[in-house]
């Protein structure tokens, strides 16, 4: 599922890579959203996050095991995260998107988001996703 970076995600990357105002977290967190789309300027607090019983954001370690960076076309790169499974103890409202943040609460940076394949998905026993973030060279 290809995703896009948000304004906060670009800020976060700049603060980690260039100014060291933020540090690389030990883990990132992926969640599910009921929103049909998210604007570039969205924040974690503005997301209509899944609230089905048993739902919890999943942890992705910031290391070369849980994330891989590889070629995507001629000049671009793609960050791929390990597959994540969300298990629900009861059905809830349909989810349409995944999102990536650096904290478990709503104060973190909204780094990226993307549509779920076959959305909307009504949570049942589980939802399995694999994240792909395109890192495009702009010329």
N, C-alpha and C positions, 0 to 999 in steps of 0.2 A: 504494500500500500504506500504509494508515493505521498510524501508530505511536503509542506512548505514551512519556511521559517517565518516567525512573526517579528514585529518591530522589537519587542522585548527580547526575543531570541538573538537578534542582531546586536542589541545592546550588551547582552550577556556574553556573547562570543568576543566582542570588542574589549569588554572589561576583563575577560580572562586572558586573552591572547596578547593584547597590546598594552593595557595599563595596569594589569594585575590588581584592579580594584575588587575583583571577585576571584575566587580560586575554583579549580576544578573540583566538583563535589565527588565524594566517594561513590555516589549512586545518583542516577536520574530516576524519575518516576513517570510511568505511562498510565494514563487514565482514559476513560470513555466518556464521551459527551453526547447529550441528546440533541445538541444544536445541529442544524442541517449544514451550516457553514460558519466559519469564524473570520471576521475581518482581520487584516494585517495588524491592526492596533488592539486586538483583543488582549485581555489579561486573564490569568487563571481565575481571578475572582469573578469575571464576567461569564465564565463558562457555565452552562446548565449541565452539571456533571451527573452521571448516572447515580441513582440512589436506590437501586434494587437491593434487596436484602442479601447480605453476603458479599457485596461488591467491595473491592479495595483496590487502590492504585497498586500496580506491580512495579517491582524494583528492577532496574537494569544497572549493573555495575559499570562505572566508567573505566573500562579496561579493554584490552584487545581480545578478550574472550567474549564479552557480551556485545561489543561493537566491532565491526570490521569496516575498513575503508577500502574500496576497490574502484577499478575503472568503470566508467559509465559512458560509453561512446568514446569519441576520440580524445577530448580534452577534459571532460567532466569527471567527477568522482561521485561515489554514492556511499553513504554511511548506512549500514544495515545492522539492526539490533536483533538479538536473539528472539525467537518466538516467545510470545507471552500468552498465557491462558488466564482468562478471568472466569471464576466460578461463582455462580449465584445460588443462593439457597431458595430463592423464590423468583418468580417472574417480576418484571418491572417495566417501566416505559422503554420504548425503543431507543436504541443508541445509533448514531450516525457517523461519529468521528472518534479518532484517537487523539490524544494530546500528550506532549512531553514537557515536563517541568523539572526543576532542580530541588523542589521541596515537597513534603507530604501535605502541606496546607496551602491555603490560597494566597500566601505572601510571596511565593516563588516566582521566577520568570516563566512566562509561557514561551518556551523555546520554539516549538513546532507543533503542527497538527496536520491531520489528513483524513480523508474519507475512509470509511470502512468498506471493504468489498461487500457487495450484496446488501448495502444499507437500504432501508433501516433494518436493524437486527433487534428482534425482541428477545431480551435475555431469558434464557431458560437454564439449562444445566451449566453451560459454559460457552465462552466466546474465545476463539484463538486468533491472534493477529501476529503479523510480522511487519516491523516498521522499516521503511526505506526513505532516506532523506537524500535528495539530489543536491549535490554541491556543484553548482554550475560556474564555469569560467565565463565572466562577462568581458566582452571585448569591445 
